[in-house]
Amino acid sequence: WGQSEARRGRTPTTQCRCSAGMSSTPEATKRRPGPDASPMALARQSGLGLTVPKPPTVNPFINQTPPLSGIRACTLGITGLTLLPVRLSLSVVNIGLIAVFSNLASMFLTPEDLERDPLSTVRRAVRSPIWYLMRFQLFLLGYHWIDIKGRAAPRKEAPVLIANHTSFVDPLYMATFHAAAPVSRAENATMPVIGGIIKAFQTLFVNRAGSPEERLAIKEKIGRRAADDRMPHLLIFPEATCTNGRAVISFKLGAFAPLRPVQPVTITYPLHGGFDHSWVHGGPGLLTIFLSLMTQFSNSMQVRYLPVIKPDPPAKGVAEGSTAHVVAFARKAQLAMAEAMGVPATQHSFLDVILGGEAVKRQYPPGAVVPELEAFRDVLKLDIKAASKMLEAFVKADTDKDGCLDEHEWVEFFVKRNEASLSPADSAIHREQLRSLFATLDTSESGKLDFREFLSGLAILTGRSKADPSAIFRALFRAITVGKGATVGRQQFESLARRAFPESDPADAGAAFDAARGDASEVDEEAFVAYLSKRAELVDAYRTALLDVTVDPKRAAAPPGGEGRCSAAPSARVAPEPGT
């Protein structure tokens, strides 16, 4: 998507068009309450927890190669016919030699042998030609001269090297100049040719989708390797994925869990000739990047070795070696690298890459759905599975595919799922309640919902908030008041109850209202919260009656009273007895 936007002469952005400066629609402006009475203002005052983290200023997962100009096309045509065949032929021979020496160096050694003990003197001698061959490969890729500043610290000063990750060139440089043992994803071990080469570096392979026990075992292996001075430097790319270098994204904690000194290394590639060889999702593939580098006469690389970073003493009340202590260490290293590169330190992560990939599968612009999931971790219990389901709902609701939802799209998406089962009166009330909820979730007050607002709002409404559970009850209350006052009348409350329990006796809806209001004539917020707090089994049914977040078409189309009408447990689907 980033490439297609660039070809149209646009700058890819992480924001949808509505939040990038578009004014809200006249209808939305007309409907929005004044500042003192806005649902969002009331939500903030009551501690609802709907404040959305500030949108990221950059998208680190978009390839920045500009449109191909006429002169650039002619240059590539000439180098493609002259330089590329020579470089490609030499690369085939060179990589073959690297593979031969690598396999000889690790011959007859099991993965356990490579992980436990350093290579013998003889095996290191057999492997030694690799460094010269790898430097020659960098030369063939156009890196004739590498701008290096700073010094690499001895292993005893910093057993762990950490670096930002842009493409396959990063580990090639680090292997050439340091013979460091990288931590790599397990899939790389089975790659043809490459798998045999990286094994000779005594690589630690990790399964990113492994169980918690497997991840704990990997951290222990990293700790043992970092503490073993017989072994080479341990090389870790803590971002755990490739970026375009426009930001330093959040770090995985494996490199920092041993609390050993680390030396950050920044590797950047100025856009020489306009080609961006970042290996990001939706950008050029590995082969395309490899061939594109070879068609350029020269490429640029800048390497900076930063001072060694040691963990600070834990803050007051924080145990040494605890997760909070390790996170502070990782954050310290991230900020140092971001400052050295002159880019922001963001909370993007590999989860955003997965979410962007899900968007690409649905032919939806990934730049509109990269929400910095790590930024929500402190306030929401949100995993990638739940975020993917909400993405599916968002994509279906966004009928014009502009990267955000207006009020009409929001209302129609949720109403059409069960409008056929509602009476005209209940349908009208449902629409008004959805409009009120839309205004509550529109934290930017733009008249549109971007994916971050949609994600955080639905996460809270589906019980994924780390805040007080009453936040869900208060959110429901804000919606069913329709922004017109501080109480809920009989008509609005009974409509919600009827939609929640369509198979129950209509009189039960009135009994529920009477139970909620107590001695008052209407239900105020505190009474509503108290009512649901004592009857938690009703919450799912009430919430689903307002906002059915089911994305399975079969469940969405189920008849009233059936399995798809409500996601509540069976006990919550039984009509409440009068007075309860």
C-alpha positions in Angstrom: 0.0 0.0 0.0 2.8 2.4 0.8 4.4 1.8 -2.6 1.1 2.3 -4.4 0.6 5.6 -2.5 4.1 6.7 -3.4 3.4 5.9 -7.1 0.4 8.2 -7.0 2.7 10.9 -5.6 1.3 10.8 -2.1 3.1 10.4 1.2 1.9 7.3 3.0 0.5 8.1 6.4 -0.5 6.3 9.5 -3.6 8.4 9.9 -6.9 8.1 8.1 -8.0 11.0 6.0 -10.5 12.2 8.7 -7.9 12.6 11.4 -5.2 14.1 9.1 -6.9 17.4 8.9 -10.4 16.8 7.3 -13.1 18.7 9.0 -16.1 16.8 10.4 -19.3 16.6 8.4 -22.0 19.3 8.9 -24.3 16.6 10.2 -21.8 15.3 12.7 -21.0 18.9 13.8 -24.7 19.6 14.3 -25.3 16.5 16.4 -22.2 16.9 18.7 -23.2 18.3 22.1 -21.5 21.4 23.4 -18.2 21.2 25.4 -19.8 21.2 28.8 -22.3 18.4 28.0 -20.3 16.2 25.6 -20.4 12.5 26.4 -16.6 12.5 26.1 -16.3 15.2 28.7 -18.6 13.3 31.0 -16.7 10.1 30.4 -13.4 11.7 31.4 -14.9 13.2 34.5 -16.3 9.9 35.7 -13.0 8.0 35.1 -14.4 6.0 32.2 -11.0 5.4 30.8 -11.8 6.1 27.1 -8.8 8.4 26.5 -6.9 7.1 23.5 -3.1 7.2 23.4 -1.7 9.9 21.1 -1.5 8.7 17.5 2.0 7.8 16.2 3.7 10.5 14.1 5.4 7.9 11.8 4.6 4.5 10.4 7.8 2.4 10.6 6.4 -0.4 8.5 6.1 1.4 5.1 8.7 1.2 2.4 9.7 4.7 1.3 11.0 4.1 -2.2 9.7 7.1 -4.3 8.1 6.8 -7.7 10.5 5.7 -10.5 11.5 8.8 -12.5 12.5 8.6 -16.2 16.2 9.2 -15.5 16.2 6.6 -12.8 14.5 4.1 -15.1 17.2 4.7 -17.7 20.0 4.3 -15.2 18.5 1.0 -13.9 18.2 -0.2 -17.4 21.8 0.4 -18.1 23.1 -1.1 -14.9 20.7 -4.0 -15.2 22.2 -5.0 -18.5 25.8 -4.4 -17.6 26.5 -4.4 -13.8 23.8 -6.8 -12.6 24.9 -9.9 -14.6 28.5 -9.6 -13.4 27.6 -9.0 -9.7 24.9 -11.7 -9.8 27.3 -14.3 -11.2 30.0 -13.4 -8.7 27.4 -13.5 -5.9 26.3 -17.0 -6.8 29.9 -18.3 -6.6 30.7 -16.2 -3.4 27.6 -17.3 -1.5 28.3 -20.9 -2.5 31.8 -20.6 -1.0 30.4 -19.1 2.2 28.0 -22.0 2.5 30.8 -24.6 1.9 33.1 -23.1 4.6 30.1 -22.7 7.0 29.0 -26.3 6.7 32.6 -27.6 7.0 33.0 -25.6 10.2 29.8 -27.0 11.8 30.0 -30.5 10.3 29.0 -33.4 12.7 28.0 -30.9 15.4 24.5 -31.2 16.8 22.4 -28.1 17.7 23.1 -28.8 21.4 26.9 -28.8 20.7 26.7 -25.5 18.9 24.7 -24.0 21.7 26.8 -25.3 24.6 30.5 -24.9 23.6 32.5 -22.5 21.4 33.9 -23.8 18.2 37.3 -25.5 18.4 40.4 -23.8 17.1 40.4 -26.0 14.0 36.8 -25.2 13.2 37.3 -21.5 13.7 40.2 -21.7 11.3 38.0 -23.5 8.7 35.4 -20.7 9.2 37.8 -17.8 9.0 37.6 -17.3 5.1 34.0 -16.4 5.6 34.8 -12.9 6.9 36.6 -12.0 3.7 33.9 -13.5 1.5 31.1 -11.7 3.4 32.9 -8.4 3.1 33.2 -9.1 -0.7 29.5 -9.8 -0.7 28.8 -6.4 0.8 31.0 -4.9 -1.9 29.0 -6.7 -4.6 25.8 -5.2 -3.1 27.3 -1.7 -3.6 28.7 -1.1 -0.1 32.2 -0.1 -1.3 32.8 2.1 1.7 31.1 1.9 5.1 31.0 5.0 7.3 31.9 3.6 10.8 32.1 5.8 13.9 32.8 4.6 17.5 34.4 1.4 18.6 33.1 -2.1 19.3 33.5 -2.8 23.0 35.3 -6.1 24.1 33.0 -8.9 25.0 33.9 -8.6 28.7 32.7 -5.0 28.7 29.5 -5.7 26.8 28.6 -9.4 26.1 25.5 -8.4 24.2 25.3 -6.3 21.0 21.9 -4.8 20.1 21.1 -3.2 16.8 18.1 -1.8 14.9 16.8 -4.0 12.1 16.1 -2.8 8.6 16.9 -5.6 6.2 19.2 -8.7 5.6 22.2 -6.3 5.3 22.2 -5.6 9.0 23.1 -9.2 10.2 25.5 -9.5 7.2 27.5 -6.5 8.4 27.5 -7.6 12.1 28.6 -11.1 11.1 31.4 -9.7 8.9 32.9 -7.4 11.4 32.1 -9.1 14.7 31.5 -12.8 14.1 28.7 -12.3 16.6 26.2 -15.2 17.4 22.8 -13.9 16.6 19.4 -14.7 18.1 17.2 -15.5 15.1 13.7 -16.8 14.5 13.5 -20.6 14.2 12.2 -20.4 10.6 15.5 -19.2 9.4 17.2 -22.5 10.4 15.4 -24.3 7.6 16.1 -21.7 4.8 18.0 -23.2 1.9 21.7 -22.2 2.0 21.1 -19.4 4.6 20.2 -21.9 7.3 23.5 -23.7 7.1 25.5 -20.5 7.1 23.9 -19.0 10.2 24.3 -22.3 12.1 28.1 -21.9 11.9 27.7 -18.7 13.9 26.3 -20.7 16.8 22.9 -18.9 16.4 20.3 -19.2 19.1 17.0 -20.0 17.3 13.7 -18.8 18.9 10.1 -19.6 18.3 8.2 -16.3 18.4 4.9 -18.1 18.7 6.0 -20.5 21.4 4.4 -21.2 24.7 5.2 -19.2 27.8 7.4 -22.1 29.0 9.4 -22.0 25.7 9.9 -18.2 25.9 11.1 -18.6 29.4 13.6 -21.3 28.3 14.9 -18.9 25.6 15.5 -16.2 28.1 17.4 -18.6 30.2 19.5 -19.6 27.2 20.3 -16.0 26.5 21.3 -15.4 30.1 23.7 -18.4 30.0 25.2 -17.3 26.7 25.7 -13.8 27.9 27.4 -15.0 31.0 29.8 -17.4 29.1 32.9 -15.4 28.2 34.2 -18.3 26.1 31.4 -17.6 23.5 31.4 -14.8 21.0 29.3 -11.7 21.3 25.6 -12.3 21.4 23.8 -10.3 18.7 20.2 -9.4 19.2 17.8 -7.2 17.2 15.4 -6.3 20.0 12.8 -4.8 17.7 12.1 -8.4 16.6 11.1 -7.3 13.1 12.3 -5.0 10.3 11.3 -1.4 10.1 12.1 1.4 7.6 14.4 3.2 10.1 12.0 6.1 10.7 11.5 5.1 14.3 13.0 2.8 17.0 10.0 0.6 18.0 9.5 -1.1 21.3 12.1 -3.7 22.4 11.5 -7.3 23.3 13.0 -8.0 26.7 15.2 -11.0 26.0 18.4 -9.0 25.4 17.9 -7.2 28.7 16.6 -9.9 31.0 20.1 -11.1 32.1 20.8 -7.5 33.2 24.2 -7.6 31.6 25.7 -4.6 29.9 24.7 -4.1 26.2 26.3 -2.0 23.4 23.8 -0.4 21.0 24.8 -0.3 17.4 22.8 1.9 14.9 22.9 0.9 11.3 21.3 3.4 8.8 21.0 3.5 5.1 20.7 7.0 3.4 18.4 6.8 0.4 21.2 6.7 -2.2 19.5 6.8 -5.6 16.1 6.9 -3.9 15.9 3.2 -3.2 14.7 2.1 0.3 15.7 -1.5 0.9 13.8 -1.9 4.2 12.3 -5.4 4.3 8.9 -4.5 5.7 5.5 -6.1 5.3 3.9 -5.1 2.0 7.2 -3.8 0.6 9.7 -5.4 -1.7 10.5 -9.0 -1.1 14.0 -10.3 -0.3 14.9 -11.2 -3.9 13.7 -7.8 -5.1 15.8 -6.0 -2.5 18.8 -8.1 -3.3 18.6 -7.4 -7.1 17.8 -3.7 -6.6 20.9 -3.2 -4.5 23.0 -4.8 -7.2 21.6 -2.6 -9.9 22.8 0.5 -8.0 26.4 1.4 -8.6 27.0 2.4 -5.0 25.0 2.2 -1.8 25.5 4.0 1.6 25.7 2.6 5.1 26.4 4.4 8.3 27.3 2.5 11.5 27.5 4.1 14.9 28.7 2.3 18.0 27.2 3.9 21.1 28.6 3.8 24.6 27.9 0.6 26.6 24.7 0.8 28.6 24.3 -0.8 32.0 21.1 -1.3 33.9 20.3 1.3 36.5 19.5 0.3 40.1 15.8 -0.6 40.4 13.5 2.2 41.4 12.1 2.4 44.9 9.6 -0.4 45.4 10.8 -2.3 42.3 12.6 -5.6 42.8 15.9 -6.2 41.0 15.4 -8.4 38.0 11.7 -7.9 38.0 9.8 -7.2 34.8 9.6 -3.5 35.6 13.3 -3.4 36.2 14.0 -5.1 32.8 11.5 -2.9 31.0 13.3 0.3 32.4 16.6 -1.1 31.1 15.2 -1.8 27.6 13.6 1.6 27.5 16.9 3.3 28.4 18.6 1.5 25.5 15.7 2.3 23.1 15.8 6.0 23.9 19.6 6.1 23.4 19.4 4.5 20.0 16.5 6.7 18.9 18.4 9.8 20.0 21.5 8.7 18.1 19.5 8.0 14.9 17.5 11.3 15.3 14.1 9.4 15.1 11.3 9.0 17.6 11.1 6.0 20.0 7.6 4.6 19.5 5.6 1.7 21.0 5.1 -0.1 17.8 5.8 -3.8 17.9 5.7 -7.1 16.0 2.0 -7.3 16.9 1.4 -4.2 14.6 3.2 -6.0 11.8 0.8 -8.9 12.2 -2.2 -6.6 12.2 -0.9 -4.8 9.1 -0.6 -8.2 7.4 -4.2 -9.0 8.3 -5.2 -5.7 6.7 -3.3 -6.5 3.5 -5.1 -9.8 3.3 -8.4 -7.9 3.3 -7.1 -5.5 0.7 -7.2 -2.7 3.2 -4.5 0.0 3.6 -2.3 -1.2 6.5 -1.1 2.3 7.3 -4.6 3.0 8.7 -4.6 0.1 11.2 -1.1 0.3 12.8 -2.2 1.4 16.3 0.9 0.9 18.4 -0.7 -2.0 20.4 2.0 -1.7 23.0 0.7 1.8 23.9 -2.6 0.2 25.0 -1.0 -2.5 27.2 -1.2 -0.4 30.4 -4.9 0.2 30.0 -6.3 -2.7 28.0 -6.1 -6.5 28.1 -5.7 -6.8 24.4 -4.0 -9.6 22.5 -3.5 -10.0 18.7 -6.4 -12.3 18.3 -8.9 -9.9 19.8 -7.3 -7.0 17.9 -7.6 -9.0 14.6 -11.3 -9.6 15.2 -11.9 -5.9 15.8 -10.0 -5.1 12.7 -12.3 -7.4 10.7 -15.3 -5.6 12.1 -13.7 -2.2 11.3 -12.9 -3.2 7.7 -16.5 -4.4 7.2 -17.9 -1.2 8.7 -15.7 1.1 6.6 -17.7 0.9 3.4 -15.8 3.7 1.6 -12.4 2.3 2.7 -11.1 5.7 3.7 -9.5 4.4 6.9 -12.1 5.7 9.3 -15.8 5.4 10.2 -18.3 8.2 10.0 -21.4 8.1 12.1 -23.5 6.7 9.3 -21.1 3.7 8.7 -20.9 3.1 12.5 -24.7 3.0 13.0 -25.5 1.0 9.9 -22.9 -1.6 10.6 -24.3 -2.5 14.0 -28.0 -1.9 13.3 -28.3 -4.0 10.2 -27.0 -7.1 12.1 -30.3 -7.4 14.0 -32.7 -4.7 12.8 -35.0 -7.2 11.2 -35.8 -8.6 14.6 -36.6 -5.2 16.2 -39.9 -3.3 16.3 -39.7 0.2 14.6 -39.7 1.9 18.1 -36.8 -0.3 19.4 -34.9 0.2 16.1 -35.2 4.0 16.4 -34.0 3.9 20.0 -31.1 1.6 19.1 -30.0 4.0 16.4 -30.1 7.0 18.8 -28.1 5.0 21.4 -25.5 4.1 18.8 -25.1 7.7 17.8 -24.6 8.7 21.4 -22.0 5.9 21.8 -20.2 7.1 18.6 -19.8 10.6 20.1 -18.4 9.1 23.3 -15.8 7.1 21.4 -14.9 10.0 19.1 -12.1 11.2 21.5 -10.6 13.5 18.7 -14.1 15.1 18.2 -13.5 14.9 14.4 -16.9 13.4 13.6 -15.0 10.2 12.6 -13.6 7.2 14.3 -10.1 6.0 13.4 -9.0 2.5 14.2 -7.4 3.4 17.5 -10.6 5.0 18.8 -12.6 2.0 17.5 -10.2 -0.5 19.0 -10.0 1.1 22.5 -13.7 1.8 22.7 -14.7 -1.7 21.8 -12.1 -3.2 24.0 -13.5 -1.4 27.0 -17.1 -2.3 26.1 -16.1 -6.0 25.7 -14.6 -6.1 29.1 -10.9 -5.8 28.2 -10.2 -2.7 30.3 -7.7 -2.9 33.1 -9.6 -0.1 34.8 -12.5 -0.4 37.3 -15.0 -2.9 35.8 -17.7 -0.3 36.3 -16.2 1.4 33.2 -18.3 -0.9 31.1 -21.4 -0.1 33.0 -20.7 3.6 32.7 -20.1 3.3 29.0 -23.4 1.5 28.6 -25.1 4.3 30.6 -23.6 7.0 28.4 -25.0 5.3 25.4 -28.6 4.7 26.6 -29.0 8.2 27.9 -28.7 9.4 24.2 -26.7 12.4 25.4 -29.8 14.2 26.7 -29.5 14.1 30.4 -28.1 12.4 33.5 -30.9 9.8 33.8 -32.4 7.0 31.7 -36.2 6.9 31.2 -38.4 3.9 31.1 -38.7 3.8 27.3 -34.9 3.7 26.7 -34.2 1.2 29.5 -37.0 -1.2 28.5 -35.9 -1.1 24.9 -32.4 -2.2 25.9 -33.8 -4.9 28.1 -36.1 -6.2 25.3 -33.2 -6.3 22.8 -31.1 -8.1 25.4 -33.7 -10.8 26.1 -36.0 -10.9 23.0 -37.5 -14.3 24.1 -38.6 -13.0 27.5 -42.0 -11.7 28.6 -42.3 -8.0 27.8 -43.4 -7.3 31.3 -40.0 -8.4 32.5 -38.4 -5.4 30.9 -40.6 -3.1 33.0 -39.7 -5.1 36.1 -36.0 -4.7 35.4 -36.4 -0.9 35.1 -38.3 -0.8 38.4 -35.6 -2.8 40.1 -32.9 -0.5 38.7 -34.6 2.8 39.6 -35.5 1.9 43.2 -37.5 4.8 44.7 -36.6 7.3 41.9 -38.6 8.0 38.9 -35.7 7.3 36.5 -32.4 5.5 36.6 -29.3 7.7 37.2 -25.7 6.6 36.5 -24.9 5.4 40.0 -28.1 3.4 40.3 -27.4 1.8 36.9 -23.8 0.9 37.9 -25.1 -0.5 41.2 -27.8 -2.5 39.4 -25.3 -4.2 37.0 -22.7 -4.6 39.7 -25.1 -6.9 41.6 -26.2 -8.7 38.4 -23.0 -9.3 36.4 -24.7 -12.1 34.5 -26.8 -9.5 32.7 -23.9 -7.4 31.4 -23.0 -9.4 28.3 -26.6 -9.5 27.2 -27.2 -5.7 27.7 -23.9 -4.9 26.0 -24.5 -7.1 23.0 -28.0 -5.7 22.6 -26.4 -2.3 22.2 -23.3 -3.2 20.3 -23.0 -6.7 18.8 -19.3 -7.0 18.1 -19.6 -10.6 16.7 -17.8 -10.7 13.3 -18.8 -14.2 12.3 -21.4 -13.8 9.5 -23.3 -16.9 10.6 -23.6 -15.7 14.2 -24.5 -12.2 13.1 -27.4 -13.6 11.0 -28.7 -16.0 13.6 -32.4 -15.5 14.5 -33.5 -13.8 17.7 -33.0 -15.8 20.7 -30.5 -18.1 18.9 -26.8 -18.6 19.5 -25.7 -15.6 17.4 -28.0 -13.0 19.0 -25.9 -12.6 22.1 -22.4 -13.7 23.1 -23.4 -14.1 26.8 -23.2 -17.4 28.6 -26.3 -19.5 28.6 -27.2 -18.3 32.1 -27.3 -14.7 30.9 -29.7 -15.6 28.1 -32.4 -16.7 30.5 -35.0 -13.9 31.1 -34.6 -12.4 34.6 -37.4 -13.0 37.0 -39.6 -10.1 37.8 -38.0 -7.6 40.2 -34.5 -8.9 39.4 
